[in-house]
Amino acid sequence: MSVVSNQVSVVRQARQDFEELRTFVLHHCPDSLWKACQDELKAAVASLEHHPLTGSAPLEFNRLNLPRFRQIRSGKLRIIYEVRPTRIYIHVIADQRRNLHDLLFHRLMRACTLH
């Protein structure tokens, strides 16, 4: 039996999450911690290619009836992604302790001020 591979795409906002996370960790922690965090994150993202449904539904999304959205955890990070038939879109990379409602609200406000 062959395993179907999905292409994983990281949307612009998630790339920005990654850069902000990188800047914070490198500024406040040893370089070795960033390297370990980055390696764990890469492994988690790579696992989505073959096992996109292993993640759980984010609790914050349950009330919105958005079944295509799932999450996995990598160390202290939370990766929220959308499952499409042949592609996985990563939308959020955030510290698990961060309030997701606040994060999404700030993104919305930032998007509104850019237009």
C-alpha positions in Angstrom: 0.0 0.0 0.0 1.4 3.4 -0.9 1.3 6.4 1.4 -0.2 9.6 -0.1 2.1 12.6 0.4 0.6 16.1 0.8 2.5 19.2 0.0 2.9 21.5 3.0 2.8 25.3 2.5 3.5 27.9 5.2 1.4 31.0 4.7 2.9 34.4 5.0 1.5 35.0 8.5 2.9 31.7 9.8 6.3 32.6 8.3 6.1 35.9 10.2 5.3 33.9 13.4 8.4 31.8 12.8 10.6 34.9 12.3 9.2 36.6 15.4 9.7 33.4 17.4 13.3 33.1 16.1 14.1 36.7 17.0 12.7 36.3 20.5 14.4 33.0 21.3 17.8 34.1 19.9 17.6 37.3 21.9 16.6 35.7 25.2 18.0 32.1 25.1 21.2 30.3 24.0 21.6 29.6 20.3 21.5 25.8 21.1 17.9 26.2 22.3 16.9 27.8 19.0 18.6 25.0 17.1 16.7 22.3 19.0 13.4 24.2 18.6 14.0 24.6 14.9 14.8 20.9 14.5 11.7 19.9 16.4 9.6 22.3 14.3 10.9 21.0 11.0 10.3 17.3 12.1 6.7 18.2 13.1 6.0 20.0 9.8 7.6 17.1 7.8 5.3 14.6 9.6 2.2 16.5 8.2 3.2 15.4 4.7 2.2 11.8 5.4 0.0 12.1 8.5 -2.0 15.3 8.2 -5.0 14.0 10.3 -2.9 13.0 13.4 -3.4 16.5 14.9 -6.4 17.4 17.0 -9.0 20.0 16.3 -8.1 23.3 18.0 -10.7 23.9 20.8 -11.0 27.6 19.8 -12.2 26.4 16.3 -14.8 23.9 17.4 -17.5 26.5 17.9 -16.8 27.9 14.4 -17.4 24.5 12.7 -14.1 24.5 10.9 -13.2 20.8 10.6 -10.4 21.3 8.1 -8.3 23.0 10.8 -6.1 20.9 13.1 -3.2 21.4 15.4 0.0 19.6 16.4 2.4 20.5 19.1 6.2 20.7 18.9 7.9 21.3 22.2 6.2 24.5 23.5 4.9 25.4 20.1 1.5 25.0 18.6 1.2 24.6 14.8 -2.3 25.2 13.4 -2.9 24.0 9.9 -5.6 23.5 7.4 -6.0 20.1 5.6 -7.0 20.3 1.9 -7.2 17.3 -0.5 -3.6 17.5 -1.7 -2.1 20.4 0.3 -1.6 21.3 3.9 -1.5 25.0 4.8 0.2 26.1 8.0 -1.5 29.2 9.3 -0.1 29.7 12.9 3.1 28.9 14.7 2.8 30.1 18.3 3.8 29.5 21.8 1.2 27.2 23.4 0.8 29.7 26.3 -0.2 32.4 23.9 -3.9 33.3 23.8 -5.1 32.3 20.3 -8.0 34.7 20.3 -5.6 37.6 21.0 -3.2 36.4 18.3 -5.9 36.2 15.6 -7.4 39.5 16.7 -4.0 41.2 16.3 -3.5 39.7 12.9 -6.9 41.0 11.8 -6.2 44.5 13.1 -2.7 44.4 11.3 -4.4 43.3 8.1 -7.0 46.1 8.3 -4.3 48.8 8.8 -2.3 47.6 5.8 -5.2 48.1 3.4 
